[in-house]
Amino acid sequence: MKKLITGTALALIASASSVAADDPSVSACLITKTDTNPFFVKMREGAAAKAEELGITLNSYAGKVDGDHETQVAAIETCIANGANGILLTASDTSSIVPAVQQARDAGLLVIALDTPLEPIESADMTFATDNFLAGELIGKWAAATLGDEAANAKIGMLDLAVSQPSVGVLRDQGFMTGFGIDVKDPGRWGDEDDPRIVGHDVTAGNEEGGRRAMENLLAKDPMINVVYTINEPAAAGAYEALRAIGRENDVLIVSVDGGCPGVQNVADGVIGATSQQYPLLMASKGIEAIAAWAKDGTKPQATDGKAFFDTGVALVTDTPVDGVDSISVEEGMNLCWG
């Protein structure tokens, strides 16, 4: 079954929605986890293009590495001091950042979480994000269906984001397990499951080097891992390199989340079996529009019906579809990819 999975946002990709800022003094801040991950690069491009279109001054900040909480706090403080109207934030530590976010809101700034919900989610004025649980669930269902009866005997390595367990990582991890048919115990954290198919968890910092190192650590625990969940596609590329180093690159199923052009190409090349594609440019551009509306008349963005956030859409990308799991082809994924 091949079908585009549309959230609120996929319909918006083609729309030319625009909110005039009217006031050239309107300013916004974008604070991302890093400035090197293609996902955040594209997010910055989307925010910059929309800010230029609306006549908004945009200042961008990023952590030195994924997990650099202190730099993000300092960026929020700078945005407050500079009199920004709003902040778009992808938080490295989704709970520890909350006091700084509250300071910004108390100062009159609109704070929108992009991609990564804060904990609790209502700590931001709104979240514009992929349904990260659904993104994980899709690749979990696809992996289980691809293995068929052998899913019962799988040996699974979980390549997560960070030991602090930011919400985006927890949601994808727990979504994958749910899709694969594993009891997740506490859905608010990973690592407490007791399914014997889980070899273990390791963290990657969301980059290729971290993915390779984490994969090596898990292979040391069990060299016969045959399914690998990865938090994102750079981590998946690193995992593949670790597997290739021991000659197992062709007999391990790797799944991931992101949908950047390099990741979709890795699906085409057989490095990744399937990935869940998200849409960072749309997250950022809609976030800038929301700050413009807030600056103009105090309007706040509204959540997607039935959800606690504004859903920017997700689609499973693979050239080996399975019954019961909607997907789009690699060709379609390339037409929608970024980076």
N, C-alpha and C positions, 0 to 999 in steps of 0.2 A: 504494500500500500504506500503510495507516494502522494504526499499532500503537504502543502505549506501550513505550518502551525502558526496561526496569527494571533498575536496579543493585540492590545490596544494600539501598539505602536506600528506594527507592520503596515496597517492601513494608513498610518500617518507618514510613512516614509515618502510616499508619492505626493503628499499634500504640501502646499506652499503656505502653511500657517505662519502668520507674522503678527507680532505685537509691537507696536511702535513705542519706543522709550520716550520720545518727545523731548527729553531733557538730556543734553550732552554731558551733564555732570553725573549721570547714573554710572555706577561702577560695580563690577562683580569680581569675585575671586574664584578660581578653580584650584583645588588642592587635591592632588592625586597621590597614590602610594609611591610611585616612581615616575620618572620622565623617560624611561627607556623601554618599558614593556609596550609593544605595539598597540595593545588595547588602550592604554592611557595616552599614547601619542595621538591616536585617532580621536579620543575623547577631547583632547586639547584642540585638535584641528576643528572639530565640530563646534566647540564653544567659541573659538576665535572667529570662525566664519559667521556664526549667528550674531556675535557681539558686534562685529564690523557692520553687518547688515542693519542692526538696530541702533547703531550709534552709541554703543555702550563701551566704556573702558574696561578691559579685562586684564587682570593680573593673575599669573599662573605660578603655582608653587608645587613642589614635590618632595617627598622623602628621598633620602639618599639611596635607601634600599627598601624593599617591602618589609614592613614592620617598624619603620622609623617613626615612632609615635611622637617623639619630642619635636622633630622638625615640623610636623603637622600642627601641633599645639602652637608653636611659635608663629606659624603662618596665620592661624586663626587670630592670634593676638595682633598681628600686623594688619590684617584686614579690618579688625575693629578700630584700631588706631587711625587707619587711613579713611575711615568713614564710608566703607563699602556698603552697598545696599543689600548684597546677598552673597552667599558662599555656596559653591558646589563642592562637595566633599566625598572622596572615596577614602574611608578611614582605614588605617592599618590596625588600630586597636579599637574595636567598635564599642567597647564599654568604657575604657579609660578616657576616651575623647569626649565623653558626654559633658563633663563640667565645663570644658572650653566651649563646646557648642552652646551650652546654656548661657554662657557669658555673651556670646554673639547674639543670641536671640533676645536676651535681656537688653542689649544695646540697640535693638531694633532691626537687626539683620535677618533676612529670610535665609534659612539654612536648609539646603536640599542635599540629601545623601544620594550619591550616584552609585549604582551597581551593588554596593555593600550596605545593607540596612544597619543602623545603629542599634544598640541594645540598651534599653528597649527601643523599638522602632519609632515610637512617638517622640523620641528625643530630638528628631529633626522635624521641620515643618512638613516635609514630604520626602518620600523616597522614589526616585525614578530608577527602575532596575529591571533586569531580567527576572523572571520567576526562577530563582536559582535552584529551588527544590525540584521544580519540574525539569530543569535542564539536567540535573543529576538523575532524576527518575527515568528520563528518556534513554540516556546511555546505559543505565542499569537494565532496563527492560530489553533494550537491543542486545546487550551482551548475553543476557540469559537466554533469549530466543535464539541467538546465533549458536550458542553452545548446545541448545536442546537438552537432551537427557543428561549430558555431561556437566550441565550447570550444577547438578547435585554434588559433583566431585571436584568443583573448581578450587583452585588455590589462588587467592586474591591478594594482591599487594595494593595498599591504599597510599597514594602519594598526595598528601594534604598540603596546606599552605603554611601554617605557623603554629607554634605551640600555644599561642594565645587564643587559638580557635576563633578567629573573626567569623562573623555570621555568614559571610558569603561562602567560606570554606565548609562550615558546618552544614549549611543547607545543601550544597552540592554533594557532599559526602553522604549525608543521610538520605538524600534523594536517590543517589545511586544504589545504596543498600536496599532501600524500599523497592526500587524497580527490579533489583536482582532477586528479591524475595528473602531478604535477611531481616531478622528482628533487630530494630535499632535501639531498643531499650529507651534511654532518654534522648528524644529527638533534638535536644538543645546542645548536645555535645557528641563528639566522636570518640571512639576508643573503649566504650563500655560494653560493646556487643560481645556475645559469647559464641557466635557461630564458628565452628571449627574451620570453615572455609577461609576465614580471614587470617592470613599469615601475619599481618601487622600493619601498622601505620608508621609513616615517617614524613618529615616536613621538607619542603622544597624551596621556600621563599618565592615560589612562582616563577623560577627561572630555570634555564637549561642546566646549569652547573648543579643547582640544588636537586633537580630531578635525577640527574645521573648519580649523584652521591646517595640520595635516598633509595634509588633502585638497587644500588650496590649493597646497601645495608640490609634491605629486605631479602635480596638473593642470598646473602650470607646466612639468613635465618632459614630460608627454604629455596634452594636453587631451582625447584620445579614449579615455581609460580607460573600460572598460565593466563591470568587475567590481571590487568593493571588499570586501576582508576587513577586519573591524574586531575589535579585541580585546574590546570590550564594546559594549553598546547606547548609553551616553552618547556614546562616540566615533562610533558609527554616526549618531546624531542630528546631530552636528556635521558629519560628512562630507556628509550629505544637504543641510544648509544651504549648504555650499560649492558643491555641485552645482546647487542651486536658483538660486544667485546667477548662474550662467552658463547657466541654462535647460536643464540636462541631468538634472534630477531624475527624469525619467520613462524614461530610456533607459540607466540604469546599475543593475546588480544589486548590492545591498548585502546582505551576510550578517554575522551577528554571533553572540555568545555572551553569555548571562546568563539571560534568561527572566523578568526583572522585569516587573511589570504595565505600566509605561510602554513597555517594549520590545516586549512582546506586542501592545500597542495599536498600536505602530508597524508591526508586521507586518500587522495588520488594515487599517491605513491605507495600506499600500503603500510606506512609507518603507524598511522592511527586508523582503527577500524571505523569509528564513527565519532563525531563531535557535535555538541549542541552549540548552535550559533546564536550569539547575542549581538546587540546593535548599539555600540558605545557612542557613535556619532549622534544618533538620535537622542540618547540619554542627555548628552551635553547640550545639544541645541534646544531641546525642550526645556532644560533647566535654565538656560539663559532667557528664554521667553518668559519663564515663570518669574525670574527676578525683575524683568522689565515690567511685567504686570503689577508686581508687588510695589515697585517704585512709583508707578503711575497712580494707582488708586487703592493699594493695600489688598488687592485680590490674592488669595492663596490658591495653589493648585489643588486639584481634587484627585483622590485615589480612583483606580479602576473599580468598577462595580464588583462587589464581593471580595475585594482584596484590601490589604492595609497599605498598598503602595500603588504607584502608577506603573503598570506593566508595559515594558517596552518590547516584549515579544521574544520568542525563541523558536528555533527550528532544528531538528536533527538532520545532520548532513552525512550521507553515506551513499556509496554505490552498490551496497549489498543490503537492500531493504529486507525487512522481515514482516510477516503477517502480524497485524495487531499493533504495530508501532508506526505512526505517521512519520514520514521523512521526506527530505528533498534530495536531489542528486548533487553530486559534486559540481556539475556544471551550473546548477541553480545556486549552489552555495558560493561559487566563484563570482556570480553576478551580484551577490549581496555582501561579499566579504570586505574586509578593511585591513589596513596595514600593509 
